[in-house]
Amino acid sequence: MALQKTTPHKIILVDAGPKESAAIGAGLGIAPNGANALSFIDADDILTKRGCMSHGVQMGRGDAGRLLIKELTSETYSKNWGYGNHGISRQVLVGGLRELAEKRNVDMRFNMRLTAVEEKDQVVTARFKDGTTLDADLLIGCDGIHSVVRSYVVGDVAKPRYAGVSTVQGLSNLSAEDEAAAGLNHSLNFWLGHGVMFGTYPADQEGSWSWFCAFISEDPKGGESDWAKDNSLAVLTKLASEKTAGWESPVPSTVIPRSYRAYPVGLYDRDPMNVWHKGRVVLCGDSAHPTTPFGGQGSQMAAESAILLARLLGANEPSDELFQKYVQLRRPRTDAVTINARNGMGAVFGITSWRLSFILEYLRDGFLYMLGPSFFRSGMRGLFAYNVTTTSLD
């Protein structure tokens, strides 16, 4: 839709999945920078009307029931950057975007799984599993961390890097009484244990809360983890409850039993890379800069890259110079998000492998208590202040 806004070209949006938004995944946290990206295509209403703004951030030791950070952020964020932190169901956001694209007569085609990309005589050909092909002047690959387009652009089929941590992610229905009893305060909640992290936030204005339980695990994609073999709601919520068993914080024991959806999700990323395009084929989103969700910026980085690329293509025809400018403008930001996510995960999960891990956790908790509030007040050290709709293209 951003390309439809900035260029006169015919746009074809191809999706490997079905037309209906599947009930898959849990929620997404969208920070002010992500909301500003959505505003470029007038899609921020999906977030503000169908999602829910968090009042603030709470973070503490779940096992000890000790609060380390409690910061009200909604007013500050809205005043400084136009939006607060919002939560929304992934299914609701995707469905809303598809509805909007349909109203704007975007040519959307579904159940078409890409298998190969070819270029010849200034024409890009996309080949699909069902035997069909599409020819185009430009192909933008937004096909995720296991991207076929990435393999064409960089010439390898290397697997993503497993981060050593997996999650159970879910959605729960909570009453106002449940929320009050758990002390959730209509906020982003992050609670730490020894090698475990539990988080939850409101996903709509009718009592849905998105949650995750992250823990150290073997790679579930490699078949090394028995826990990922049964994806039933009962088994996954039981696992999440076991990981947080005995905690003093009432948050997990309130949220997990009220789940109506849960999924196992391993966490992966890739090392930042220099090359994002080849000829008339260019990468965007997780195909170019996949990151773990630690910090909650994966979807925001994808939206920003899409908007920036659309703005560049609105001012110039596709060329090597344009795509190099795109990479030059995006890489410092996306690289930093990937590396910071790795470092953040190391601070939560990595130190458990040290002999003196409990001492290191104590020091980490002291750091969070002293500096955490200012970190969140600043919008994660200015990360939220970036506005892709107005940033310079020079």
Buried (B, 14 or more C-beta within 10 A) or exposed (E): BBBBBBBEBEBEBBBBEEEEBEEEBBBBBBBBBBBBBBBBBEBBEBBBEBBBBBBBBBBBBBBBBBBBBBBBBBEBBBEBBBBBBBBBBBBBBBBBBBEBBEEEEBEBEEEBEBEBBEBEEEEBBBBBEEEEEBEBEBBBBBBBBBBBBBBBBBEEEEEBBBBBBBBBBBBBEBEEEBBEEBBBBBBBBBBBBBBBBBBBBBBBEEBBBBBBBBBBBBBBBEEEBEBBEEEEEEBBBBBBBEBBEEBEBBBBBBBBEBBEBBBBBBBBBBEBBEEBBBBBBBBBBBBBBBBBBBBBBBBBBBBBBBBBBBBBBBEEEBEEEBBEBBBEBBBEBBBBBBBBBBEBBEBBBBBBEEEEBEEBBEEBBEEBBEEBBEBBBBBBEEBBBBBBBEBEEE
